[in-house]
Amino acid sequence: MKMRRWRKSIITRVLSLVMCILFVSFTASPAVYGAKWNGVIRPGFMAGDSDSRTDFFLEMFLPLQGTETSFFFINPHIRLSEGENEGNLGVGFRGIHNDRYIFGANAFFDTMSSVESNRYNQFGLGLELLSRWFDARANYYAPFGDDTNRIRRMDEFAFASSSLLISPGFEEALTGYDAEVGVLIPGISNVMETRAFVGGYSYDSDVLGDTIDGLRYRVEARPTPLVDLTLEVKDDDVRGTDTFIGGYIELPFEDLLSFKVAKDAFAFGKGTRPLKDRMTDKIIRDRQIQTVAGNEVTDSIPMIYVNKDNDVNSDGCGTGIGIGIGICDGSGTLENPYEDISSVEGDSLYKEGTWVYVFSWPDEDGVVRADTYFDIDDTDTVITLLDDMVLWGQGYRMGNL
């Protein structure tokens, strides 16, 4: 049922965007785009390896009124993948200088529903320099609004000497930047325009208390003027290595229903495009609002430990469990728990909000149990729990502990 709803949502979103695109393309006058520049539609995908999702996207690149060498543009974009969807709206400027360099700047608003069904919003800014032989880009991303959400299924617990450590799970949208440089590959580009890029990215995480730094490598090849194929590898110190392969096809508005589109789509071996044709190239930026799921700084709950197997002698020294022998101080700790639960009420931690943890042990028949202390006929083992105290037997599994 969930998969069916997800597919229905994707179909609805895609059809809505396609209808919007077709309406704009057939009703806009040349004055909207300017006499010199033609808008394009780009359907495409990026497929990840076994640990990554496959993204499907659809975008429009629409030059506004401009001159022979420059224009402002708008760039609506939608991205869909299983359990996640994102919409982007960009505006920007591109200009060509002496038919040698293209300078560009852009600003984006991004909104995404994550795999945890949390909504995140961000602003993005980008700069780019394009030429025949060399490209350079840089982007900055800044989430705003509700950028951190609890994920209770990710809560983690750990036993400490006199407390229970709790690390709550969170999902967080990240502030950061990326940059890359690339070159045209000689030789092969005489037949098929091919560019190789290397770059890096860095995102700050309050949840992890650190930055996520990584490298990104890309190769773009254009077997025809209208088809772009991309291979991308990303590697960072948190998510490891991910490999993506995909691409898109460009459909010029002016020739959308003409045979020229089909002709150019199959025009193999045309080599490197003129620089002016790159004025409507795809804006290269992170495909999604970057999020990370992890555990924040640990909280703690006071804990008193009890274990009947901890044989305490007359001096108050127990054999201990897993740490050593003859630990005389810190009775009621993880290392030297009380042998008798009746000792709990005399502990300095016996107060509201403290938890009492009772280890299981084998009885005379070798059966592991944790209920002997609570025989109703044995009044010596009865304790009084104060407000917000929890009595926890080892056999009971709580949360993700």
N, C-alpha and C positions, 0 to 999 in steps of 0.2 A: 504494500500500500504506500509506504514511504517513497519507494523508488518510482512508483507510478505518479505520485504527486510531483516529484522532482522533475520527471520527464515532461509532465504537463506544463510545469512552470517554465521550463526551458523553451518549449514549443511556443508558448504564449509570448514570451519575451522576444524571441527571435522574429516571429511573425509581425509583432508590433513595430520592431525596429526596421524590418524590411519594408513595411508599408510606409513608414515615415521617410525612409531613404528614397523610395520610388516617387513619393509625392514631391519631395524637394527637388529631385533630379529632373522631373518632367514639368514642374511649374515654375522653377527659377528662371529668370531672364539672364542673358549674358551680363547685364550690368551688375548682377549680384556677385558673380565671380570675377568680373573684369574680362576684358576682351582677350587677354593674353594667356590666361591660366584656366586649366580645366580641373574640376574636382574628381575624386576617385572614391570608389567603394572597395573595401578590402575584407573579404571573408577569409578566415584562416584558422589554424590550430597549432598547438604546441603539445606534444605527447611526451610525458616523463617516463623514467624507468619504473621498475616495479614498486618503488617506494614513493612515487610522485603521481600526482593527478594529471589528467589530460585536460587542457584548456581549449575551448572553442571561442573564437572572438569574431566580431563584426564591427567595422568602423567606417567612418566617412572622414575624408580630408577635404575641406571646402575652402578654397581661396576666396577671399572677399575682394572688393574693389581694390585694384592696385595699379602699379605702373608696369612698364616692360621689364623692370629689374627687381621688383619687390611686391609683396602683398601681405596683408593680415589674413589670418585663417581661423576657422573653428574646427575642432576635431572631436566629435562625439564617438564614444567607444563603449562596447559592452563585452564582458568576458563571462563565460559560463563554464563551470565544472561541477562534478558531482558533490553536492553538499555545500557549494560555495558559488556566489555570483558577485559581480562587480560592475559598476557603471562609472565612466569617466567622461568629463567634459573639459576639453582644453581649448585655449585661445593662444595665439602667438603671432610671430612675425618672422618672415624669411626674406632675405635680400641677397642678390648675387652681385659681386663686384668684379668688373673687368672680365667676366666670364671665366674667372679662375677660382673664386672662393664664394661659398654660400654661408652667410652668418644667420643664425636663428636664435630666438628666445621664445619660451613658452611658459604658460602657467596652467595648472590643472586642478580641478576639484574631483576627488575620488571618493566613492562610497562603496562599501563592501559588506556583505553578509558572510561571516566566516563559517567554517565547518562546525563550530560550536554554537551557531545561530546567533552570534553577536554582531551588531551593526557598528562599523567603524567608518569615520570620515577623515579625510586628510587633504591638505593643500600640497601641491608640488610645483617646483620651479625648475626650469631646465635651460641650458645653453648648449649650442652646437656649432661646430665649424666643419663644413663639408668641402671637399675638393676632389680633383680627379685621383690623386695619389694618397691623400691623407685625410682622415676624419678624427674628430675629437668631440666628446660629449661629457656633460656632467649634469646630475640631477640631485635635487634636495627634496626630502619628504618630511612633512610635519603633521602628524595626526592632531585632531582637536576634538573637544567634547569628551565623551565617555570612551577613554582609550584603554581601560583595564577592567576585566570582568572575572568573577570567581568561577572556578570549575571544581565543584566539590568532589567529583569522582577522582580527581587527581590528588586529593589530600594525602599526605604521607605522615607516618608516625614512627617514632624511634624511642626506645627506652634509654634513659640516662640514669645516673646514679641515684638521684632523688627526685626525678621528674619524668614526665612524658613529654617528649618533644613533638610538636605539631607543625608541619610545613604545609600551609594551605595552598591549593593549586589555583593558578590564575592564567588567563589569556590576555596578552597585551599587544596593542598596535605600536609599532616601533618608529621612532624618529631616526633619520639617517640620510645617507647620501650614497651615490655611486658615480663612477666615472670610467671612461674607456677611451682607448685610442685604437685606430685601425689603419691598415694599408691595403691598397689594391695589389693583388698578386699578379705579377707580370707573367707573360707567357699564356697561361690558361685564360686570362682575361681578354685575350685577343679573340677567343671563341665564346667564352662564358664569363661574364663579369663576376669576379670572386674577390671578396674582401675578408681579411682575418683581423680579429679584434682581441685585445687583452685589456682587462680592467679589474677593478676592485670595488668592494662595497663595505660599509660599516654602519651598524645600527646599534643604538643605545637601548639597553633593557634594564628597567628598574626591578623587574621581577627576578631576573638572573643576577642583578647587581654587577653587570659586566657589559662589554660591547661584543657584538657578533661581527667579526671581521672575516672577509672572504675574498676569493678571486673568482673572476668569471672570464671564460674564453668563448668566443663565438666565431663561426665561419658562416658567411652569407654568400650564396651563389645564385645567379640569375641565368638559368638555362635559356630563358626567353625574356624579352623586355617586360612582360607583365607577370612573370612568375618568380617568386622569391622563395628559396629553400634555406633553412637555418639549422645549424647544429650548435648547441650550447652546452657548456659544462660549467657547473658552479660548485665551489667547495669552500666550506667555512668550518670553524672550530666548534660549532654546535650541531649543525644538521648534516655534516659530512659532505659527501659528493653526490650530486644529482646531475643526470644527463637528460637533455631534452632535444627532440628533433621535431621540426614542423615547417610551416611556411604559410604563404598566402598568395592569392591572385589579385591583381589590381584591375578594376573595371572602370575605365574612364567614363564619366557622365556623358560627355559629348558623343561618345561612340557606343553607348550602353547597348543599344539594340541593333547595331550595325555589324556587318561581317568583318569590319576592321578589327574588332576585339578578338574574334576567333582567329583571325590571321596573325595578329601580333602575339596571341597566346601560344601559338605553335611556330613562331618564327625563331627557330633554333640557330645558334651560331652567329648571332649578331654582334657579339663582343661587348665592350664597354659602352654604356650610354653616354651621350653628350651631357655635360655637367648641368645644363639647364633643365634636362629631364628629371634631375634629382630634386628640383625645387619642391616637388610634392611627395618626396619620399616619406616613409613611415617615421613618426617620432619614436625614437628608441628610449624607453624608460622601463622601470620595473613593471612587470605585467600585473602585479597585485599589491595591495597594501600589505606590507610585511607584518606578520604576527609571530609571536612565540608563546608557547605554553610551558609553564614551569612552576616551580615552587618558590614562594617568597621567603623572607627572613623568618626563622622558626620562632614560634611561641612555645610556651611550656606550661604544664600543669603539675603542681606538687604531687609526688607519688610516694607511698609507703609500700614496701614489698614484704611479702610473707611467703616462706617456704618451709614446710615441715621437715624436709630433707636436710635443712641446714642445721646441723647438730651443734647447738650452742652449749658451751660448758659453763661452769659456775662463775667464771671470770667474765662472761659475756662475749667470749670469742667464738666465732663460728667457723666452720670449715670453708665457708664461702662457696660460690658457684662460678666457676670459670675464670676467676681472677687470681686466687691464691689461697693459702691456708693461714689461719691464725689472724684474721682481720678482727681486731677487738673494738675499734670505734666505728661509728657510722652504722649502728644496728638499724634495720629497716631500709637499708639501701639495696640497690640491685646487686652489689657485690657481697653484701652480708645481710640478707633479709632476716626478719624475725622468724623464729621457729614456731612461735605460738601467736595466733591472731589476737589473743587478749592483750598482747604487748602494744598493739597499735594505739590504744587510747592514751598511753603514756609518752608517745612520740611528740617531739616539738612541732611536727608538721600536722598533727591531728587538729584540724580546724576546718572551717567551712571552705568548700571548693577543692579539698584534697581528694585524690583518688587512692584506693587501696587495691593492690594487685596481688592475687593469690596464685602461686605457681601450683601446677599439678604434680603429683608424685605417685609412685606405685604403692598399693596397699600390700598386705601380707600375701595376697594371692597373685601379686604381680600386675594387678589391674591399675592403670593410670587413672587417677581421679582427683577432684578438687572440691569434694563436698563433705569430707569427714569433719571439717571444722564446724559444720553447721548442723550437726545432729541435734534435734530439738530437745533430746534428753540430757545434753551436756551443756548446762548453763554456764560453765566456765568459759566457753568459746563465744558467747554472745557479745557483740559490740553494738554501740549506738552510732548510726551514721548521722552526721550533722548536715545542715542544709548544703545542697550542691555537692555532697560527697558521692562518689561512685565506687561500688564494690565490684571488682572485675576479676572473674576467674579465667585462668589461662586457656581453658577450653572454648571460651567465647571469643569469636573473631569480630573485631570492631573496625568498620570502615576498611581502609586499605592496609591495615596493620598486619 
